[in-house]
Amino acid sequence: MFSVHLSRDAHEEQVTVITLEVATLDEAAVSKLDERLTEEIDGRLHETIHLDMKNVDYISSTAIGKIMAIYRRLKNGGGKLVLVNVNEFPADVFRITGLSKALDVHPCPTPSAK
C-alpha cells in the first residue's frame, strides 16, 4: 500500500518519503492504510514527511480528511507535511477546496517541464 525511505533535502535535513502505491485513494484504501501510516508518522512527528502521490489518480473526501489529520499532527509535533508528485485530479481537488493554501502541494511535473 505504501513504501517508506529516508533521504536528505537540499538543506541536508532528514526527510522521510512515504510513497503511496495505490491509484485510488478512497475509503477502502484509507482504512487499509490508516493504522500503518499512523504508526509511521507517530515516530516522526518532528520531521519533514514527503507524501509521494505519484501513483494516486483519485482522492476521496475521506482521504483528504486523513491527510489533514496527518498535517495537523505533524504541525503540532514540530514537523511538516509536503505532498509531492500530486497528479492533476488530486491537485485540482486541493486547489478547489482551498486546502492548497494550508498544505504544501507540489504537482507532478508536466512533460514539457522535464
Secondary structure, 3 states (H helix, E strand, C coil): CEEEEEEECCCCCEEEEEEECCCEECHHHHHHHHHHHHHHHHCCCCCEEEEECCCCCEECHHHHHHHHHHHHHHHHCCCEEEEEEECHHHHHHHHHHCHHHCCEEEECCCHHHC
